């Protein structure tokens, strides 16, 4: 089949042929510098070219590989000097390129291929998790599962698995849902009790000079007018400003809705204060620094909770099972 740009140089000294018959003309020196497998291959004795030999074309050796033209093109592109990682958002392609990089011992390209996977994973983290599990990419499966925490549970459940033949075994999906729900329960437990935030310890706030004026015990200006008793979800009562109680409730509501990561945002906390905070000059002058420090500290504590919970490792038996059932249909997935 026709050579692919930019791999059609007439001066090339090696031809790499894909599994679907597309030929890529390139240079041994480039491949040998990047791939230990190709470097070793090129040092082995080669047979003499024959006119009727399929192993040569125009006197140039043809190396046949198992990758499709789509995968091979993406792989060879990042082998070019000065090339950047692929900007494709196709998760399946990113996985196949990463596997090829490992297969051909292209250690210098692991970081580049990993970045390409991460970029694609952000677009379709659930599919990325499934494909990483299928191919035994333990680290990438964990990263994808963690990124799925940014999605509501309903989005995960309703994810389209176009291109995946059968949901066998269901263990892959079950593990992701169990991890998602376990993270939710831990975060809800943290946010349900306000006691550890009354007030938040200075070391959690980075020892910044903040007032935490929304708590009665930390308010020396308007507590008698602005603070009143609210109950946390654990049933304990605390005297706080109304905006803060509503903000924490909104965080809990979003956690219950299923998006666990990234639910605490400084701007949102400030919006609650501006809408329903007291008309107190002292409180308002301290609001930006104090609320920002609190939101960062709360987010950091929630991250610690998530860091303490990892998805169970992929068993070798499970990886073999997923490969046996053949999740991928390349023609569909690569058509993203």
C-alpha positions as CSV (number, residue, x, y, z in Angstrom):
1,X,0.0,0.0,0.0
2,X,1.0,3.6,-0.4
3,X,3.6,5.1,1.9
4,X,2.5,7.6,4.5
5,X,3.7,11.1,4.9
6,X,6.3,12.0,6.2
7,X,7.5,8.4,5.9
8,X,8.0,8.2,2.2
9,X,11.6,9.5,1.9
10,X,13.2,7.9,-1.1
11,X,16.6,7.9,0.7
12,X,15.2,5.8,3.6
13,X,17.1,2.7,4.5
14,X,14.4,0.7,6.2
15,X,10.7,0.0,5.6
16,X,8.3,-0.8,8.5
17,X,5.2,-2.5,7.3
18,X,2.0,-2.4,9.4
19,X,-0.3,-5.3,9.9
20,X,-2.7,-3.9,7.4
21,X,-0.1,-3.5,4.7
22,X,0.9,0.2,4.9
23,X,4.6,0.8,4.5
24,X,6.6,3.5,6.3
25,X,10.0,4.4,4.9
26,X,12.3,5.7,7.6
27,X,15.9,5.5,8.9
28,X,17.6,2.8,10.9
29,X,19.6,5.4,12.8
30,X,16.5,7.1,14.2
31,X,14.9,3.8,15.3
32,X,18.2,2.4,16.7
33,X,18.7,5.5,18.9
34,X,15.3,5.1,20.4
35,X,14.5,1.4,20.4
36,X,16.7,-1.3,21.9
37,X,14.7,-3.9,20.0
38,X,15.3,-2.3,16.6
39,X,18.9,-1.6,17.5
40,X,19.5,-5.3,18.2
41,X,17.5,-6.3,15.1
42,X,19.6,-4.1,12.9
43,X,22.9,-5.7,14.1
44,X,21.8,-9.2,13.2
45,X,23.0,-10.7,9.9
46,X,20.5,-10.1,7.1
47,X,19.7,-12.2,4.1
48,X,20.6,-10.9,0.7
49,X,17.8,-9.1,-1.2
50,X,16.0,-11.1,-3.9
51,X,13.8,-9.6,-6.6
52,X,10.8,-11.9,-5.5
53,X,11.4,-11.6,-1.8
54,X,8.7,-10.0,0.3
55,X,11.3,-9.0,2.9
56,X,12.8,-6.4,0.5
57,X,11.4,-3.6,-1.6
58,X,13.7,-1.6,-4.0
59,X,16.6,-3.3,-2.2
60,X,15.5,-2.0,1.2
61,X,14.7,-4.4,4.0
62,X,11.0,-4.6,5.0
63,X,10.2,-5.2,8.7
64,X,6.7,-6.4,9.3
65,X,5.1,-5.6,12.7
66,X,1.8,-6.4,14.3
67,X,0.6,-2.8,14.8
68,X,-2.0,-1.2,12.5
69,X,-1.1,1.7,10.3
70,X,-3.0,4.0,12.6
71,X,-0.9,3.0,15.6
72,X,2.4,2.7,13.7
73,X,2.0,6.2,12.3
74,X,1.4,7.6,15.8
75,X,4.4,5.7,17.2
76,X,6.8,6.6,14.4
77,X,5.8,10.3,14.6
78,X,7.0,10.6,18.2
79,X,10.2,8.8,17.1
80,X,11.1,11.7,14.9
81,X,13.8,14.1,16.2
82,X,12.2,17.0,18.1
83,X,8.7,15.5,17.9
84,X,6.2,16.4,20.6
85,X,3.7,13.9,22.1
86,X,0.6,13.2,20.1
87,X,-2.3,15.6,20.5
88,X,-4.9,12.9,19.7
89,X,-7.7,12.5,22.2
90,X,-8.4,8.9,21.3
91,X,-7.9,6.8,24.4
92,X,-7.6,3.5,22.5
93,X,-4.9,4.9,20.2
94,X,-3.0,6.3,23.2
95,X,-3.1,2.9,24.9
96,X,-1.8,1.1,21.8
97,X,1.0,3.5,21.4
98,X,2.0,3.2,25.0
99,X,2.0,-0.6,24.7
100,X,4.1,-0.4,21.5
101,X,6.6,1.9,23.2
102,X,7.0,-0.7,25.9
103,X,7.1,-3.6,23.5
104,X,10.0,-2.1,21.5
105,X,11.9,-0.9,24.6
106,X,11.6,2.8,23.7
107,X,12.4,3.9,27.2
108,X,13.1,7.5,26.2
109,X,9.5,7.8,24.8
110,X,7.7,6.4,27.9
111,X,7.1,9.8,29.4
112,X,5.9,11.2,26.0
113,X,3.5,8.2,25.5
114,X,2.3,8.5,29.1
115,X,1.5,12.2,28.7
116,X,-0.5,11.4,25.5
117,X,-2.5,8.8,27.5
118,X,-3.1,11.2,30.3
119,X,-4.4,13.8,27.9
120,X,-6.8,11.4,26.2
121,X,-7.8,9.9,29.6
122,X,-9.1,13.3,30.7
123,X,-11.6,13.2,27.9
124,X,-12.9,9.6,28.6
125,X,-11.6,8.4,32.0
126,X,-14.0,5.5,32.3
127,X,-13.0,4.0,28.9
128,X,-9.3,4.7,29.8
129,X,-9.8,2.8,33.0
130,X,-11.3,-0.2,31.1
131,X,-8.5,-0.3,28.5
132,X,-5.8,0.1,31.1
133,X,-7.2,-2.8,33.0
134,X,-7.5,-4.9,29.9
135,X,-3.8,-4.4,29.1
136,X,-2.5,-4.7,32.7
137,X,-1.4,-1.1,32.8
138,X,-1.7,-0.9,36.6
139,X,-0.5,2.7,37.1
140,X,-2.7,4.1,34.3
141,X,-5.7,2.1,35.6
142,X,-5.2,3.8,39.0
143,X,-4.8,7.2,37.5
144,X,-8.0,6.8,35.4
145,X,-10.0,5.5,38.4
146,X,-8.9,8.5,40.4
147,X,-9.8,10.9,37.6
148,X,-13.2,9.3,37.4
149,X,-13.8,10.7,40.9
150,X,-14.4,14.0,39.1
151,X,-17.5,12.5,37.5
152,X,-20.9,12.0,39.0
153,X,-21.8,8.4,39.6
154,X,-24.6,8.7,37.0
155,X,-22.1,9.7,34.3
156,X,-20.0,6.6,35.0
157,X,-23.0,4.3,35.0
158,X,-24.3,5.7,31.7
159,X,-20.9,5.8,30.0
160,X,-21.1,4.5,26.4
161,X,-18.9,1.5,25.8
162,X,-19.1,1.7,22.0
163,X,-16.3,-0.5,20.6
164,X,-16.2,-2.8,23.6
165,X,-17.7,-6.1,22.5
166,X,-19.0,-7.6,25.8
167,X,-19.1,-6.6,29.4
168,X,-17.4,-9.8,30.5
169,X,-16.2,-10.1,33.2
170,X,-18.2,-7.4,35.1
171,X,-15.4,-7.3,37.7
172,X,-13.8,-4.4,35.9
173,X,-16.9,-2.2,36.2
174,X,-17.7,-3.5,39.7
175,X,-14.2,-2.5,41.0
176,X,-14.6,1.0,39.7
177,X,-18.0,1.5,41.2
178,X,-16.9,0.1,44.5
179,X,-13.9,2.4,44.6
180,X,-16.1,5.4,43.7
181,X,-18.6,4.6,46.4
182,X,-15.9,4.0,49.0
183,X,-14.4,7.4,48.3
184,X,-17.8,9.0,48.6
185,X,-18.4,7.5,52.0
186,X,-15.1,8.6,53.3
187,X,-15.5,12.1,52.1
188,X,-19.1,12.3,53.4
189,X,-17.8,11.1,56.8
190,X,-15.2,13.9,56.8
191,X,-17.6,16.7,55.8
192,X,-20.5,15.5,58.0
193,X,-18.8,16.5,61.2
194,X,-17.8,20.1,61.6
195,X,-15.9,19.6,64.9
196,X,-12.5,19.3,63.3
197,X,-13.1,22.7,61.6
198,X,-14.0,24.6,64.8
199,X,-11.8,26.4,64.1
200,X,-9.4,24.7,61.7
201,X,-5.9,24.3,63.0
202,X,-3.3,26.8,61.9
203,X,-1.0,24.1,60.5
204,X,-3.8,23.0,58.1
205,X,-4.2,26.6,56.9
206,X,-0.5,26.8,56.2
207,X,0.0,29.0,59.3
208,X,-1.5,32.0,57.4
209,X,-2.8,34.9,59.4
210,X,-6.5,34.2,58.9
211,X,-9.4,34.9,61.2
212,X,-11.9,32.2,60.5
213,X,-14.5,34.9,61.3
214,X,-17.4,32.7,60.3
215,X,-17.2,30.8,63.7
216,X,-18.6,32.5,66.7
217,X,-15.5,31.6,68.8
218,X,-13.2,33.2,66.3
219,X,-15.3,36.3,65.6
220,X,-14.6,39.4,67.6
221,X,-16.6,41.9,65.6
222,X,-20.2,40.9,64.7
223,X,-20.8,37.4,66.1
224,X,-23.9,38.5,68.1
225,X,-25.7,39.5,64.8
226,X,-24.1,37.2,62.2
227,X,-23.7,33.9,64.0
228,X,-26.5,31.5,65.0
229,X,-26.8,27.8,65.7
230,X,-26.7,25.3,62.9
231,X,-26.5,21.5,63.0
232,X,-24.0,19.5,61.1
233,X,-25.0,16.2,59.4
234,X,-23.8,14.3,62.5
235,X,-26.4,16.2,64.7
236,X,-24.0,18.4,66.6
237,X,-24.8,22.1,66.9
238,X,-22.4,25.0,66.2
239,X,-22.7,28.8,66.1
240,X,-21.6,29.9,62.7
241,X,-22.4,32.4,60.0
242,X,-25.3,31.4,57.7
243,X,-23.3,31.6,54.5
244,X,-20.7,29.1,55.8
245,X,-23.3,26.6,56.9
246,X,-24.9,26.8,53.4
247,X,-21.6,26.5,51.7
248,X,-20.6,23.3,53.6
249,X,-24.1,21.9,52.9
250,X,-23.6,22.6,49.1
251,X,-20.3,20.7,49.2
252,X,-22.0,17.7,50.9
253,X,-24.8,17.8,48.4
254,X,-22.3,17.6,45.5
255,X,-20.5,14.7,47.2
256,X,-23.8,12.9,47.5
257,X,-24.4,13.6,43.9
258,X,-21.3,11.6,43.0
259,X,-18.5,14.0,42.0
260,X,-15.9,13.5,44.7
261,X,-12.8,15.3,43.5
262,X,-12.6,19.0,42.9
263,X,-15.8,19.9,44.7
264,X,-14.2,22.5,46.9
265,X,-13.4,25.7,45.1
266,X,-12.3,29.0,46.5
267,X,-14.5,31.1,44.1
268,X,-17.6,29.3,45.1
269,X,-17.0,29.8,48.8
270,X,-16.4,33.5,48.1
271,X,-19.7,33.7,46.2
272,X,-21.6,32.2,49.1
273,X,-20.0,34.9,51.4
274,X,-20.7,37.7,49.0
275,X,-24.4,36.6,48.6
276,X,-25.2,35.9,52.3
277,X,-22.3,37.0,54.4
278,X,-22.6,39.8,57.0
279,X,-22.4,43.5,56.1
280,X,-19.4,43.8,58.4
281,X,-16.4,45.8,57.4
282,X,-14.0,43.7,59.4
283,X,-15.4,40.4,58.1
284,X,-15.4,41.6,54.5
285,X,-11.8,43.0,54.7
286,X,-10.6,39.5,55.8
287,X,-12.9,37.5,53.5
288,X,-10.6,36.9,50.5
289,X,-7.5,35.7,52.3
290,X,-9.4,33.8,55.1
291,X,-11.9,32.0,52.9
292,X,-9.3,31.2,50.3
293,X,-7.0,29.7,52.9
294,X,-9.9,27.7,54.4
295,X,-11.0,26.3,51.0
296,X,-7.5,25.2,50.2
297,X,-7.1,23.5,53.5
298,X,-10.5,21.7,53.2
299,X,-9.6,20.6,49.7
300,X,-6.2,19.3,50.9
301,X,-7.8,17.3,53.7
302,X,-10.2,15.8,51.2
303,X,-7.3,14.9,49.0
304,X,-5.6,13.1,51.9
305,X,-8.7,11.1,52.4
306,X,-8.7,10.1,48.7
307,X,-5.0,9.4,48.7
308,X,-5.7,6.9,51.5
309,X,-8.0,4.9,49.3
310,X,-6.7,3.2,46.2
311,X,-8.5,0.9,43.8
312,X,-7.6,-2.8,44.2
313,X,-4.8,-4.0,42.0
314,X,-5.5,-5.7,38.7
315,X,-5.0,-9.5,39.1
316,X,-3.2,-11.4,36.4
317,X,-6.2,-13.7,36.1
318,X,-8.5,-10.8,35.5
319,X,-6.2,-9.3,32.8
320,X,-6.2,-12.6,31.0
321,X,-9.9,-12.9,31.2
322,X,-10.5,-9.4,29.7
323,X,-8.1,-10.2,26.9
324,X,-9.9,-13.5,26.3
325,X,-13.2,-11.8,25.9
326,X,-11.7,-9.2,23.5
327,X,-13.0,-5.8,24.7
328,X,-11.5,-3.9,21.7
329,X,-12.9,-3.4,18.3
330,X,-10.2,-1.3,16.8
331,X,-12.1,0.0,13.8
332,X,-14.7,1.6,16.0
333,X,-12.5,2.9,18.8
334,X,-10.0,4.5,16.4
335,X,-12.8,6.3,14.6
336,X,-13.3,8.7,17.6
